[in-house]
Structure formats: C-alpha cells, structure tokens
Amino acid sequence: MATAVAPSASRDDFHVLIIGAGSASCHPLERATANLNVGVTGLLLAQALQESEISYSIFDTEDPTALNRTREWGMSIHWSRPMLDRLLPPSLLARLSEAQVDPWVNSIKAEDYTVPFYNGKTGEHIVEVPMRNNVRVSRRKMRSLLREGVDIQFGQQLEAISHADGGVTVTFASGRAEKGSIVIGTDGPQSKVRQILLGEKAATQQVGLILYNLNVCYGNAERALKVRSLHPVNTVALQPDRGLSVWTSIQDVPDPDKPETWSFQVMPTWMDDGKKHKGGAEGLAELKEIALSLVDPWKSSLLWIPEGTEVTPNNVAYWVTVPWDNQAGTVTLAGDAAHPLPPHRGQGLNHCIADVTNLRKAILDIKGGRSQPDAISVYDAELVTRGGAEVEMSRKNSLLVHDLEKFMESPVLKMGYVRGKN
C-alpha cells in the first residue's frame, strides 16, 4: 500500500466510500454472525450522510437477489434510540414501526421494558432484567426501510485499497476502481477492510459456544400463543444441567389476529461440547432431544419446529477491537467490522448506531475545516476504547449465562442491557 496522504480535494468534493458487505467466503459455521450483504450499519451510514448532504457510494459483494434470501433475526435498539432519532431523516423515523418485529407493540413508551429470565428446567422465574426504551426490530425489515433512496453498487468484491494523488482508491475483483476521500468498512465480522488494515491480527476468535438461530413459523394459532404466553416479545430460559440458554422472541407478526401467521426467533446456545453438529434433519433431531430437558413453553417451542425449517449450527465468533493505522485518516471501520459481539448482551446494533453518530460528526468536522487525520483518529480512539470494552464484556457475559450458578455475576444481570462504561 502506498504511503497515505490526507486528501487534498476541496471540502465540497469530499466523497465517502462505504464497503458495506461481508466476505462471502466466511466459514459456514460463522455465517450467522456474518453480513453476507449490505447490513444495517452501512445503510444507516448512507442515510445519515445523505441527510447531511455528504457525497457517498456504497458497495456490496452480492447480487440484488441476495437481499431476498438473507438470513433473518431480531435486533434490540435501546440506549442508542436518541442517537437513531438524530440520524434518520424524519420521513423514515416516522416509519420505524414498520421495521419492528411486531408493529402493533407500542414501543414509544418503553421505559419499563424488561427481559424475563427463567429456569428452563423447573419453570421458576429468576429475574426481570431491564432493557429500557427497547424497540425490537427485524434485520430484514430494518434493512428494507434503510435501503429506501440508497443506490447500492452490487457485485463488487473488495480486493485492495491504495493511495495516490491525495485520495484513496478501492479496487474490486471485477476490475472496477473507485476513488474517494475515505473508505469506511462496514463489512461485518469477517471484514475485508479490517483484514487489509491488520492482516492476521484481524482474525476472529471463537467464544466456545454452539448456537442455532432459527426462524420458526408454527402455522398453528394455539401453538404460537403458547410460545408467546410469558412475554409479548421475548424470554430467556436457562437449563442448569445442560449449560443451555434459550432465547425466544417474536420475529414477525403479519396479522395480530392470526397467530398462525406469526414467526419466532428461537436461539438455543450451549457451551461447545466438542461434538460435530450438523444442520438439516439431524440438527432438528438434536434440538428436539434437547427440548426434553426443558419445561414449557420452551420444550414445546423446540418440539413443534416444523420439518423443513432451516436448521444450521453456528460457532459464536468475536474480535477484540485493537487500534489500526487509519492511513492518514483515509480508512476506518464501523459496526460489526470494528467490534463483532456475541449476542447475549443485546448490544450489537446499539454500538453500530453510536459508530455512525460519531463518524458523521467526524466527517462534518472535516468538511468544516478540521484536519482529516485528526478527526478520524479521534473517532477511532473512542471506538477502540468503547468497542474493545464491550466485546470483552459481551464475551464474558456469553459464558456466564450458560452457568446458572455464575449467572448472578454476569454483566447482563448486574447492569441490565445498558451501555457499558469505558
């Protein structure tokens, strides 16, 4: 890579290159935590830049049809909600309910929102953990909302980043090259931009957990109502004998009066047992065997999974954020590319929103006359401190929630679903 020099173009010519897609070559067992196409962070950044009249281009490795076959899960927005309110254009913010897993759940006043934890072996209620101001959104619906008005350049697999003439250029496998003022990697846990910046130091590590992330429609009103009986949105069950955690949440409500149409996110996780876990029919059989160690409604939520439901085991990966050379302020990271988190503390999207908030401010500062290396270095320093602390806290939490005796020591119980202190 040539020596980087801060762009010399006028502030009016400032152009942002968003690399918004993850590597399609990631290991199959990491696909549940990899953005195989443009994710929420890249799209949110595009919307924020657009709202601030900042020029940008956004690139995606996949073709447009991949947007229709992306895997689905829910995401919680809580402490970052005030930031999101300031990032989105009013027209989209007014439609945020469209992205909710259940648009009919009133999340405007959610100060008292909690996540209930239960003993999955006995059914005993353990604790209500606060998740104040939470709105639970569908990844698919959120991406669809944020795509509006965004021109995504599809089929562009990043190969290299280079510098010349005071600018930065991205080169794709297709042979296409684009020049801009800054490259921002929002390309997920297996980030190619992070790999270019850090080489071997960019590799993710395994938490030591097995995770099944399922999108389940029971097709039966009585069954759907039973699975949802304890909480309108989500529950967590901990099975002490098996070191098992089962997150269950509503994922899609096409019609509130037709429970048979509802879909759920069912996410059992347990400590890596050294076995080779398979998907498909064998994976479904394994989950139904696990169900026998639970009481209802979690027992039934697994036993009733219909044949043909996509079942894929995943290892849970993380990467502890460390400093990188931002090439005179011309290359940086945001979102899961900067701090891929285990899911059990519900922090991922909140930190992505914080990144976009801080990054837009840095770019506005540059356009206002601040040195680009200085503005981006300040952004990076805050992100590395905050992201590194959260990755480590979420990693620790993911281990503790699988040991009921140690659960009382877990960050999620001691702190609730709040922003970590860094």
SVG drawing of the C-alpha trace seen along z (x, -y; Angstrom):
<svg xmlns="http://www.w3.org/2000/svg" viewBox="-58 -25 62 62">
<polyline fill="none" stroke="black" stroke-width="0.4" points="0.0,0.0 1.4,-3.4 2.0,-6.0 -1.3,-7.6 -1.7,-11.3 -4.8,-13.1 -7.0,-14.0 -6.2,-17.4 -9.5,-17.9 -11.7,-20.7 -14.2,-20.0 -17.0,-20.2 -15.5,-17.3 -15.4,-15.1 -16.6,-11.6 -17.2,-8.6 -16.7,-5.0 -18.7,-2.6 -17.7,1.0 -21.0,2.4 -20.8,6.2 -19.1,9.0 -16.9,11.7 -19.0,14.4 -16.1,16.8 -16.5,16.9 -16.7,20.3 -20.2,21.8 -20.3,22.1 -19.8,18.3 -22.5,17.3 -25.0,16.5 -22.7,13.6 -21.5,12.5 -23.1,9.8 -23.3,11.6 -24.8,8.5 -25.2,4.8 -26.0,4.7 -27.7,2.1 -24.6,0.2 -23.7,-0.6 -27.2,-1.5 -27.7,-3.7 -24.4,-5.5 -25.6,-6.1 -28.9,-7.6 -27.0,-9.7 -24.6,-11.0 -27.5,-11.6 -29.4,-13.6 -26.3,-15.7 -25.7,-16.2 -22.4,-14.4 -21.5,-12.5 -21.0,-8.8 -21.0,-5.5 -21.9,-2.1 -20.7,1.3 -22.0,4.8 -20.4,8.2 -23.7,9.9 -26.2,9.5 -29.6,7.8 -31.4,11.2 -29.3,12.0 -31.3,9.3 -34.4,11.5 -32.7,14.7 -30.8,13.2 -31.0,15.0 -33.2,13.3 -33.0,12.4 -34.2,9.7 -32.1,6.8 -32.7,4.6 -32.4,0.9 -32.4,-0.7 -29.7,-3.0 -28.9,-4.3 -32.5,-5.3 -31.9,-9.1 -28.9,-8.8 -31.0,-7.0 -33.6,-9.7 -30.9,-12.2 -29.5,-10.1 -32.6,-9.2 -34.5,-11.6 -37.9,-12.4 -39.7,-10.5 -38.0,-7.3 -38.0,-7.8 -41.8,-8.2 -42.0,-4.8 -39.7,-2.9 -42.6,-0.8 -42.5,0.8 -39.2,2.4 -40.5,3.8 -40.9,7.5 -44.4,6.7 -45.6,3.3 -48.6,3.5 -46.4,3.4 -46.2,-0.2 -42.5,-0.9 -42.9,-4.7 -43.1,-4.5 -40.9,-1.6 -39.2,-2.9 -40.3,0.2 -39.3,2.8 -37.7,5.9 -36.4,9.3 -37.6,12.1 -35.2,14.9 -36.5,18.4 -35.1,21.6 -35.8,23.8 -35.7,27.0 -38.2,26.0 -40.0,23.0 -39.1,20.9 -39.0,17.1 -35.4,15.9 -35.4,12.2 -36.6,9.4 -33.6,7.6 -34.2,4.0 -33.9,3.1 -35.2,-0.4 -36.7,-2.1 -36.3,1.1 -37.6,1.4 -37.1,4.9 -36.6,4.7 -36.3,7.3 -33.0,7.3 -34.7,7.9 -37.3,5.1 -34.8,2.6 -32.6,3.2 -35.5,2.8 -36.5,-0.5 -32.9,-1.9 -32.5,-0.9 -35.0,-3.5 -33.3,-6.1 -29.9,-4.4 -28.2,-3.4 -26.2,-0.2 -23.5,0.9 -23.9,4.7 -21.5,7.4 -18.4,5.6 -16.0,7.8 -13.3,5.7 -9.7,6.7 -7.4,3.8 -7.1,0.3 -4.5,-2.1 -3.5,-5.8 -2.4,-8.3 -2.8,-12.0 -4.1,-12.7 -7.0,-10.3 -7.9,-6.7 -8.9,-4.1 -10.8,-0.9 -10.3,1.9 -12.8,4.7 -12.4,8.2 -14.4,7.1 -11.6,4.7 -13.6,1.7 -11.8,-1.0 -13.4,-4.0 -11.6,-6.9 -12.8,-8.9 -11.7,-10.8 -12.2,-8.0 -13.0,-4.3 -15.3,-3.0 -15.5,0.7 -19.0,1.7 -18.5,5.1 -19.3,7.3 -17.5,9.6 -15.3,11.1 -14.4,7.7 -12.1,7.5 -11.3,3.9 -10.2,4.9 -8.1,7.7 -6.4,5.2 -5.6,2.9 -4.5,5.5 -3.6,8.7 -3.5,11.7 -4.5,9.5 -7.9,9.1 -8.9,12.8 -11.9,13.5 -11.8,15.9 -14.3,18.5 -16.2,17.9 -16.6,21.7 -20.4,21.8 -22.7,23.7 -25.6,21.6 -28.7,22.4 -30.5,19.4 -33.9,20.4 -36.7,18.6 -39.8,20.6 -43.5,20.3 -45.6,23.0 -48.6,22.5 -50.9,23.1 -52.6,20.4 -52.8,22.3 -49.1,23.2 -48.0,19.7 -50.0,18.3 -48.4,20.8 -44.9,20.0 -45.6,16.3 -47.6,16.7 -45.0,15.4 -44.0,12.1 -45.2,10.2 -41.7,10.0 -39.0,12.2 -37.9,14.6 -34.7,16.3 -34.6,19.8 -31.5,21.2 -31.2,25.0 -28.6,25.6 -28.0,29.3 -27.0,28.8 -25.4,25.3 -28.2,24.3 -29.6,20.9 -32.8,20.5 -33.7,17.0 -37.2,17.0 -38.7,13.8 -41.4,12.9 -39.9,12.2 -42.8,11.3 -46.5,10.6 -48.1,10.2 -51.6,10.1 -52.1,9.7 -55.4,11.6 -53.9,14.6 -51.3,16.2 -50.9,19.0 -49.0,16.5 -46.6,15.4 -42.9,16.2 -40.4,16.6 -36.7,16.4 -35.7,19.4 -32.0,19.4 -30.7,22.2 -27.0,21.9 -24.7,24.0 -21.0,24.5 -19.1,26.2 -19.2,29.9 -16.6,31.0 -19.1,32.8 -19.6,32.2 -23.0,30.6 -24.9,30.9 -27.8,28.9 -30.9,30.1 -32.8,33.1 -30.0,34.2 -29.8,30.7 -33.6,30.7 -33.5,34.1 -30.7,32.8 -32.8,29.8 -35.9,32.0 -33.8,34.2 -32.6,31.1 -36.2,30.0 -36.9,33.0 -34.7,31.3 -36.9,28.2 -40.4,27.4 -43.0,25.5 -43.2,23.2 -39.6,23.7 -40.0,27.5 -42.8,27.1 -41.1,24.3 -38.4,26.8 -40.6,29.9 -43.0,28.1 -40.4,26.8 -41.9,27.9 -40.0,30.3 -38.2,28.3 -37.3,25.4 -33.8,24.2 -31.6,25.6 -27.9,24.6 -25.4,24.8 -23.0,21.9 -19.9,21.1 -20.0,17.8 -17.1,15.5 -15.7,12.3 -12.8,9.9 -11.5,7.7 -11.1,4.2 -7.5,3.0 -6.0,-0.1 -5.3,-0.2 -3.4,-2.5 -6.1,-4.7 -3.8,-5.7 -3.8,-9.5 -7.5,-9.3 -8.5,-7.7 -9.5,-4.2 -11.6,-3.2 -14.2,-0.8 -17.7,-0.8 -20.2,1.6 -19.6,5.3 -16.4,4.8 -15.0,2.9 -16.5,4.9 -18.2,8.2 -20.0,9.2 -21.5,12.4 -25.3,11.8 -26.2,12.5 -26.0,8.9 -28.1,7.4 -25.6,4.6 -24.6,5.0 -26.9,2.6 -26.6,0.0 -22.9,-0.2 -23.3,-0.4 -25.6,-3.3 -23.1,-5.0 -20.4,-4.5 -22.4,-6.1 -23.3,-9.0 -19.6,-9.7 -18.5,-9.0 -20.9,-11.5 -19.7,-14.1 -16.1,-13.5 -16.9,-13.9 -18.9,-17.1 -15.9,-18.4 -13.6,-17.6 -15.9,-19.4 -15.9,-22.3 -12.1,-22.6 -10.7,-20.2 -7.7,-18.1 -8.9,-14.7 -6.2,-12.7 -7.1,-14.4 -10.8,-14.0 -10.7,-10.3 -8.1,-9.5 -10.4,-10.9 -13.2,-8.8 -11.0,-5.7 -9.7,-6.2 -13.2,-6.4 -14.4,-3.4 -11.4,-1.2 -11.9,-2.0 -15.7,-1.5 -15.7,1.4 -12.9,3.3 -14.5,3.0 -17.9,4.1 -16.5,7.1 -14.8,8.3 -17.9,7.7 -20.2,9.5 -17.7,12.4 -17.7,12.8 -21.4,12.5 -22.0,15.1 -20.0,17.6 -21.7,16.8 -25.3,17.1 -24.6,20.7 -23.7,21.4 -26.7,20.8 -24.6,20.7 -22.4,18.0 -25.3,16.2 -25.7,13.8 -22.2,12.5 -23.0,11.8 -22.9,8.2 -26.4,8.5 -27.7,9.2 -25.6,6.7 -26.0,3.9 -29.0,4.8 -29.0,4.1 -27.2,0.8 -24.2,-0.9 -21.0,0.4 -18.7,-2.0 -15.4,-2.6"/>
</svg>
